[in-house]
Amino acid sequence: MSDIHIERNHTLGIERAREVARGWLNKVESEYGMDCKYSEGWISDIARFSRVGAEGTLRVSEDNFTLRMTLGFLMESYTEQIREQITRNLDDLLGDADKSG
């Protein structure tokens, strides 16, 4: 098993951060076949995502995204590529959200 941990600070506020998180979830659902669930909370939200060989959470707050993902044995050899792709996708969405205000 292999773990991926990615954190990103932002200045979007909770409502815009939720939009970005849901956009990211839509992307991983369509492109990677992930099953995703999103739950809003008082202080932070939790998005859960999974598919065969991978599962994780994305914690969304007014100023931070924290992604934790566990890859199964068959996906372990792709850990760095998966980490790079997730980082790139999340950074792209955050950059676009920041530019659009």
Backbone hydrogen bonds, N-H to C=O, Kabsch-Sander energy under -0.5 kcal/mol:
donor,donor_aa,acceptor,acceptor_aa,energy
2,S,71,L,-1.9
4,I,69,M,-2.9
6,I,67,L,-2.4
8,R,65,F,-2.5
10,H,63,D,-1.9
13,G,62,E,-1.6
16,R,12,L,-0.5
17,A,13,G,-2.1
18,R,14,I,-2.4
19,E,15,E,-1.6
20,V,16,R,-2.3
21,A,17,A,-2.7
22,R,18,R,-2.7
23,G,19,E,-2.1
24,W,20,V,-2.4
25,L,21,A,-2.6
26,N,22,R,-2.4
27,K,23,G,-1.8
28,V,24,W,-2.4
29,E,25,L,-2.4
30,S,26,N,-2.3
31,E,27,K,-2.9
32,Y,28,V,-1.5
33,G,29,E,-1.0
34,M,28,V,-1.6
35,D,50,S,-3.4
36,C,34,M,-0.6
37,K,48,R,-2.5
39,S,46,I,-2.4
45,D,60,V,-2.9
46,I,39,S,-2.4
47,A,58,L,-2.3
48,R,37,K,-2.9
48,R,46,I,-0.5
49,F,56,G,-2.4
50,S,35,D,-1.6
51,R,54,A,-2.6
54,A,51,R,-2.3
55,E,70,T,-1.9
56,G,49,F,-2.7
57,T,68,R,-2.6
58,L,47,A,-2.5
59,R,66,T,-3.1
60,V,45,D,-2.5
61,S,64,N,-2.6
65,F,8,R,-2.7
66,T,59,R,-2.2
67,L,6,I,-3.3
68,R,57,T,-2.5
69,M,4,I,-2.5
70,T,55,E,-3.3
71,L,2,S,-3.4
72,G,53,G,-3.2
75,M,72,G,-1.2
76,E,72,G,-1.0
76,E,73,F,-0.6
78,Y,75,M,-2.2
79,T,76,E,-1.8
82,I,78,Y,-2.7
83,R,79,T,-2.8
84,E,80,E,-2.5
85,Q,81,Q,-2.3
86,I,82,I,-2.7
87,T,83,R,-2.5
88,R,84,E,-2.5
89,N,85,Q,-2.6
90,L,86,I,-2.8
91,D,87,T,-2.7
92,D,88,R,-2.5
93,L,89,N,-2.3
94,L,90,L,-2.5
95,G,91,D,-2.6
96,D,92,D,-2.6
97,A,93,L,-2.3
98,D,94,L,-2.3
99,K,95,G,-2.0
100,S,96,D,-1.9
101,G,97,A,-0.7
